[in-house]
């Protein structure tokens, strides 16, 4: 089981204050005809963005990939094994804070096995930590499409949806988070972060009794992951019905 994308709710307050000035990549193309075209990325730059930028490969990139795959075929019993190896190394780099190196290793893991959920999950986490919420959602969604019963992954994707809602206030993000959390809890209701994310979901829906209910469920499952700042926000709207938080 991988660690969560972030400690839940760390994003809540600071993002809300500048949400109106935030523009996402999904908002649509610019209408400014004076904007200079982007310079094509070289191979070194492509290595450290998710899935090598998902653009047409250059001959240099193709040659490099052929050589890499050939070397892996000689060193591992299968490409799936090689993919797992590179994904494991990538998580280690991620934990050290080396996002570029982690991203490149996850890219290589996906190149070796495009069904490796860990590769997409890792790329989603890298994107999240880079505050690229749209790519985070896209990468984690690819992972969920391959492994829809992975509870921590479902909850991580719900975290991204809740983050996007905090930025955009679009109901569709909240609806998508609700659907993900419903699926996650139906599989495993004892995953604490799922309960905490449900608390935030119901807080945003102004369903405060339900928010407290899920917060207490999360508290009993794993108190260490409780966000006390959120508790104060919730208390300000509705005192704790159970009286645990005074």
N, C-alpha and C positions, 0 to 999 in steps of 0.2 A: 504494500500500500504506500503510495506516495504522499508526501506532506501536502497540505492544502496550498493552493495558489498563494494566498496571503492569510494573515490572521484576519478573520472575518470582521467586517465593519470598520476596518482601519480607514477606509476611504470616505465614510459617510459625511462628516461635517465639512471638511475642506472643499470637497468637490461641489457641494450644493451651492456654495457662495459664488462660484464663477460659471455655473452651468450655462447661463445664457450666452456666454462668450466662447463656448467650446464648439468646435466644428469637427465632425468625424469624417473619416475617409468615405463613408457610405452616404454622405449627404448629397453627393452629386457633383458633376464636373463644374469647374469654374467657367463663368461667362466672360471673363476678362481676356480679351484677345491679345493683350500686351504681355501676358505671362510667358516667360521664356520656357521652351520645351526642356524637359528633364534630360540630363546627360545619361546615356545608357550606362548601366552599371558594369564595371569590369568584373572579372571572375573573382577576385579577392573580395570585392564588395558583395557579390552574390552569395558567397559562402556563408555569410553571417546574417542573412535574412531568411525567414521561414521558406522552406522548399525552394531555396535558391532564387526566390523572387517570382517563381512560377511564370517565367517568360521563356521565349524560344532560346534554345541552347546554342551557344557559339561552338565552332569547331574545336576551339581550345578546351571548352568545358566537356564536350563529348569525349575528346581524347583522354582527358584527365579521368573521367568517370570509367572509361573502358579499362584503363590501367589500374585504377583502384579496385574495381570489381574482380579483375583478374588476380590481383594480389590477395584479395580476400578469399577467392576460390581455392588458392593454394594453402592458405593458413587456417581455414575453418572447414568443418565438415559440411556446412551448409550456409547459405546466405542468411537464413533465419537466425542461425547461431551468431553469425557475425553482426547482424543487426542488433541482437540483444546485447552483445558485447559493447558496441558503440553507444547504445542507449544508456547502459549502466554507467559508462565513463561520463556521458553527458550530464546525467543527474549529479555526479560528483562535482563536475565543474560548476554546475548551477548552484549547488550548495555553497561553493566557495565564492560565488558572486562573479564568476567569469562568464558573463552572458554570451559574448561573441563566440568563445570556444565551445560553450555548451550548445549554442545554436548550430554551429557547424557540425558537431558530432551528431546531434539529432537529425540534421539533414542527411548525413551519411547513413544513419540507421534507417531512415525512410527510403533512401535510394536502394539499399540492400533488400528491404522488405516493406512494400507499401501497405501491408496489412498490420504493421507493428503499431499497436495503439500507443505504446510508450513514446514513440517518436512524435506523434501529433500532440499528445498530452504535454510532453516537454516543450515543444515549440509554442504551445499555448501559454505555458507558464513563463517562458522567456518573453513572449510578447506582452504578457500582463505586467511583468516586472519592468519592462521598457515603457509602460503606460500606453501601449498600442492596443487599446481595448477591442477594436474591430478585428485585428488579426488574432487576438487571443480567443475571441468568440469563434472565429472561423476554424482555427486549428483544433480547439477543444471539440467543436461540433463534428469535425472529421473523426476524432477519436470515438465520440459517442455513437456515430453511425456504424462503427465497427464493433463496439462493445457497449450496447445499450443497457446492460445490467450492472455496469461498474459504478457502484454507489459513490465512491469518492470523486470519480471523474464527473458524474452527473452533478454533484454538489459544486465542484469547481466551476463547471459551466454556469450553474445558477448564480454563483458569485459574480461572474462576469456580466451576466444579464442584469443583476441588481446594480452593479457598478454603472452600466450603461443607462439604466433608469435614473440613477442619481444625477447623471450628466444631462440627459435629454428629456426626462419626464415623459417619455413615450410609453403609453400603456402596454404596447406590444412586448416590450422587454419584461415588464412585470408579469404579463400573462405567460411568457415563455419560461420565466423563472419558476412560476407556480407549477407549470406542467412538469418541469424537470424535477422539482422537489417532491411533487406528488408521486412520480415514478420512483424516485430514490427511497422515499420513506416506505413505499409499499414493498420494496425489496428488503430494506433494513432500517427499521425505526430506531435502532440503537446507535446510529452514527451521529455523534454529537453535533457536528457542523451542519448536518442536514436540519436538525432541530433549531439551531441558532439562525440559520438562513431563513427558515420559516418564520421565526420571530420577527426578523427584519421585513420579510414580505408582508406580514399582517400589519406591522407598524405602518408601512407605506400605504396600505389599504385602509388605515385608520380603524382596524379591527383590534383594538388594544387588549381586550380580554384574551383573544387567541394569541396575540403576541406574547403576553405574559405566560400563557400556558406552555408554549413551545420553548420559551426561554428557560422556564423551570425544568422542562424535560431535558434540555441541553445541559443545564447546571448539574442535574443529578447524574448525567452520563459522563461529563468531563468538565469540572469546574475550572480547570486551568485555561480553557479556551474561552471563558466568559469575557465579554467586552464590557468593562464597567462604565465606559463613556456612554454606551448604548443604554445601559441600565438607567443612567441618570436622565437620558432623553425620554425613556419610556415612563419613568416615575413622574417627570414633569407633566406628562399628559394624563397619566392615570396611576395613582399609588398602587403598589404591589398588592393584589387581592389576597395573596397568601401571607403578607406581612413579613416575608423573609428579608426583603431589602427595605430598611427603614428610611 
